[in-house]
Amino acid sequence: MNSIGKKRFRVALDVDGTVTMQCDPANGLGAPVPFSLYWIEKWQEAGAEIYLWTMRGGGGTEGDTVTPAVNYLWDNGIKVDGVNRGEQPWTDSPKLYAQVYVDNAAAGAPLIYPANGLPPYLDWTIVGPLVYKMIREW
């Protein structure tokens, strides 16, 4: 809740192919998707909470792949409010609740298909302003 009691706008944000070009957590993060960091920062300035919503894990056979993603965002000025779980007083469900889910794998997500053979990644020139408008109207 913010200072006037209104719940803040939550963005559930994927990492691989959405924030960074890399789509294989075992191989690191890769370069940022163009405009991703810019728009996430704008969303936070407008009052949004940013939650990572990712298949990256905190351990297991591949090791910790989520901490590097959190650190990557922090190192680029993006505060992460949580990872894969958002506590809600009205449920015990582990599902992350958000007003919007931003993921390159979402149905209808605008994608850019690079000529260099990399997997497609999210088009932030469309998603960034759209989510920003949603936050401002919240």
C-alpha positions as CSV (number, residue, x, y, z in Angstrom):
1,M,0.0,0.0,0.0
2,N,1.2,3.5,-0.7
3,S,0.9,6.4,1.8
4,I,-2.8,7.1,0.9
5,G,-3.8,3.5,1.3
6,K,-4.1,2.5,-2.4
7,K,-2.6,-0.7,-3.5
8,R,0.4,-0.2,-5.8
9,F,0.4,-1.4,-9.4
10,R,2.3,-4.7,-9.6
11,V,4.2,-5.8,-12.7
12,A,5.2,-9.5,-13.0
13,L,8.3,-9.4,-15.2
14,D,10.0,-12.3,-17.0
15,V,13.7,-12.1,-17.5
16,D,15.0,-14.2,-20.4
17,G,13.9,-12.9,-23.8
18,T,12.0,-10.1,-22.0
19,V,14.6,-8.0,-20.1
20,T,17.7,-9.7,-21.6
21,M,18.4,-11.3,-24.9
22,Q,19.6,-14.6,-23.3
23,C,16.9,-17.3,-23.2
24,D,19.0,-20.0,-21.4
25,P,19.6,-19.3,-17.7
26,A,22.5,-21.8,-17.7
27,N,24.4,-19.4,-20.0
28,G,24.1,-16.2,-18.0
29,L,22.0,-13.1,-18.9
30,G,23.3,-11.5,-22.1
31,A,22.7,-8.0,-23.3
32,P,19.5,-6.1,-22.3
33,V,16.7,-6.1,-24.7
34,P,16.6,-2.6,-26.3
35,F,14.6,-0.2,-24.1
36,S,13.8,-2.8,-21.4
37,L,15.7,-1.1,-18.6
38,Y,14.6,2.3,-19.6
39,W,10.9,1.4,-19.4
40,I,11.2,-0.6,-16.2
41,E,12.8,2.4,-14.6
42,K,10.0,4.6,-15.9
43,W,7.4,2.2,-14.5
44,Q,9.0,2.4,-11.1
45,E,9.2,6.2,-11.2
46,A,5.4,6.1,-11.9
47,G,4.9,4.0,-8.8
48,A,4.9,0.4,-9.9
49,E,6.3,-2.5,-7.9
50,I,8.5,-4.9,-10.0
51,Y,8.3,-8.6,-9.3
52,L,10.4,-11.1,-11.2
53,W,8.2,-13.8,-12.6
54,T,10.7,-16.3,-14.0
55,M,11.6,-20.0,-14.3
56,R,15.1,-19.2,-13.0
57,G,15.7,-21.0,-9.8
58,G,17.6,-20.5,-6.6
59,G,19.5,-23.8,-6.6
60,G,19.1,-27.3,-7.9
61,T,21.3,-29.0,-10.5
62,E,21.9,-25.8,-12.4
63,G,22.8,-23.7,-9.4
64,D,21.4,-20.4,-8.5
65,T,20.2,-18.6,-11.7
66,V,17.8,-16.2,-10.1
67,T,20.2,-14.2,-7.9
68,P,22.3,-13.1,-11.0
69,A,19.0,-11.8,-12.6
70,V,18.1,-9.8,-9.4
71,N,21.6,-8.4,-9.2
72,Y,21.6,-7.5,-12.9
73,L,18.5,-5.4,-12.3
74,W,19.8,-3.9,-9.1
75,D,23.1,-3.0,-10.9
76,N,21.1,-1.2,-13.5
77,G,19.1,0.8,-11.0
78,I,16.0,-1.4,-10.9
79,K,14.7,-2.3,-7.5
80,V,13.1,-5.8,-7.4
81,D,10.2,-6.0,-4.9
82,G,10.0,-9.8,-5.0
83,V,10.7,-13.0,-6.9
84,N,8.0,-15.4,-8.2
85,R,5.8,-14.8,-5.2
86,G,3.8,-11.9,-3.9
87,E,2.4,-12.2,-0.4
88,Q,-1.4,-11.5,-0.2
89,P,-3.3,-11.3,3.0
90,W,-6.3,-13.0,1.5
91,T,-4.7,-16.2,0.2
92,D,-2.1,-18.8,0.9
93,S,-1.6,-19.4,-2.8
94,P,2.0,-19.2,-4.0
95,K,0.9,-17.7,-7.3
96,L,2.3,-14.2,-7.9
97,Y,-0.6,-11.7,-8.2
98,A,0.0,-8.7,-10.4
99,Q,-2.0,-6.2,-12.5
100,V,0.1,-7.1,-15.6
101,Y,2.4,-9.9,-16.6
102,V,5.2,-9.0,-19.0
103,D,6.7,-12.0,-20.8
104,N,8.0,-12.7,-24.3
105,A,6.2,-16.0,-24.3
106,A,2.7,-14.5,-23.5
107,A,0.0,-14.9,-26.2
108,G,0.0,-11.8,-28.4
109,A,3.3,-10.4,-27.0
110,P,4.9,-8.1,-29.7
111,L,8.2,-9.7,-30.6
112,I,11.3,-8.7,-32.6
113,Y,12.8,-11.5,-34.6
114,P,16.6,-10.7,-34.9
115,A,18.4,-11.7,-38.2
116,N,21.4,-13.1,-36.2
117,G,19.6,-16.3,-35.3
118,L,18.9,-15.3,-31.6
119,P,15.5,-16.2,-30.3
120,P,12.8,-13.5,-30.6
121,Y,12.6,-11.0,-27.8
122,L,10.0,-8.5,-26.5
123,D,9.4,-5.3,-28.4
124,W,9.6,-2.7,-25.6
125,T,8.7,0.2,-28.0
126,I,5.1,-1.2,-27.8
127,V,5.0,-2.8,-24.3
128,G,6.8,-0.1,-22.4
129,P,4.4,2.8,-23.2
130,L,1.4,0.5,-22.9
131,V,2.2,-0.6,-19.4
132,Y,3.3,2.9,-18.4
133,K,-0.2,4.2,-19.4
134,M,-1.8,1.4,-17.4
135,I,0.3,2.4,-14.3
136,R,-0.5,6.1,-14.7
137,E,-4.2,5.4,-15.0
138,W,-4.2,3.0,-11.9
